[in-house]
């Protein structure tokens, strides 16, 4: 599947966030030392690597949300 295409039924609440999420994916992969193919096809990527990337993205997004909530309460 080409980059930007997905079989997922999930849809972004803010479609403009797609570029930021892609950037976050590449940043997390780089931090973990996982190479993402230049063509964007991740079908040959190990499940463990894909899970690590997704898990770390989730951790970062939760951390960002917690910081924003803490800022509102202060």
Long-range contacts (C-beta under 8 A, 24 or more apart in sequence): 1-41, 1-43, 2-39, 2-40, 2-41, 3-39, 3-40, 3-41, 4-40, 21-57, 24-57, 24-60, 24-61, 25-53, 25-57, 28-53, 28-56, 28-57, 28-60, 29-53, 31-56, 32-56
